[in-house]
Amino acid sequence: MKEHFFQCPYCWENISMLIDFSQVKQTYIEDCEVCCNPIQLNISTENNAILSFEAKNIEQ
């Protein structure tokens, strides 16, 4: 696992999360630790490296 920093698409604060490299493709929703809004995360990894990381707000 590795800590990854990114900007919340709602409040623009820098937040961090741990990336699990045991899953090559991951899509899930996690609440921002600052503003509590739900963020959709799309992550691709390979050989313990992040290939792509996308954090976007969820359309209501």
C-alpha positions as CSV (number, residue, x, y, z in Angstrom):
1,M,0.0,0.0,0.0
2,K,1.1,3.5,-0.7
3,E,-0.2,6.9,0.4
4,H,-1.5,9.1,-2.5
5,F,-2.5,12.7,-2.2
6,F,-5.2,14.3,-4.4
7,Q,-7.6,17.3,-4.5
8,C,-11.2,16.9,-3.5
9,P,-13.4,17.8,-6.5
10,Y,-15.9,19.6,-4.2
11,C,-13.8,21.6,-1.6
12,W,-10.4,21.5,-3.4
13,E,-8.6,20.5,-0.2
14,N,-5.7,18.2,-0.5
15,I,-6.5,14.8,1.0
16,S,-4.8,11.5,1.1
17,M,-5.7,7.8,0.9
18,L,-3.9,4.5,0.8
19,I,-3.8,2.8,-2.6
20,D,-4.0,-1.0,-2.5
21,F,-1.8,-2.4,-5.3
22,S,-3.3,-5.9,-5.0
23,Q,-6.2,-4.8,-7.2
24,V,-5.2,-3.7,-10.8
25,K,-8.4,-1.7,-11.5
26,Q,-10.5,-0.1,-8.7
27,T,-13.7,1.9,-8.8
28,Y,-15.4,2.9,-5.6
29,I,-16.9,5.8,-3.7
30,E,-15.3,7.4,-0.6
31,D,-16.3,10.5,1.3
32,C,-14.0,13.5,1.5
33,E,-12.4,13.7,4.9
34,V,-12.8,17.5,5.0
35,C,-16.3,18.3,3.4
36,C,-17.8,14.7,3.6
37,N,-19.1,14.8,0.0
38,P,-18.9,11.5,-1.9
39,I,-16.0,11.1,-4.4
40,Q,-15.9,8.5,-7.1
41,L,-12.4,7.1,-7.4
42,N,-11.1,5.3,-10.5
43,I,-7.7,3.8,-10.1
44,S,-5.4,1.6,-12.2
45,T,-2.2,0.1,-11.0
46,E,0.6,-2.1,-12.3
47,N,3.8,-3.3,-10.7
48,N,3.3,-1.3,-7.5
49,A,2.8,2.0,-9.5
50,I,-0.3,4.1,-10.1
51,L,-1.0,4.2,-13.9
52,S,-4.1,6.4,-13.6
53,F,-6.0,8.1,-10.8
54,E,-9.3,10.0,-11.2
55,A,-11.3,11.6,-8.4
56,K,-14.6,13.1,-9.5
57,N,-17.8,14.4,-7.9
58,I,-20.9,12.2,-8.2
59,E,-23.7,13.5,-10.3
60,Q,-26.9,13.7,-8.2
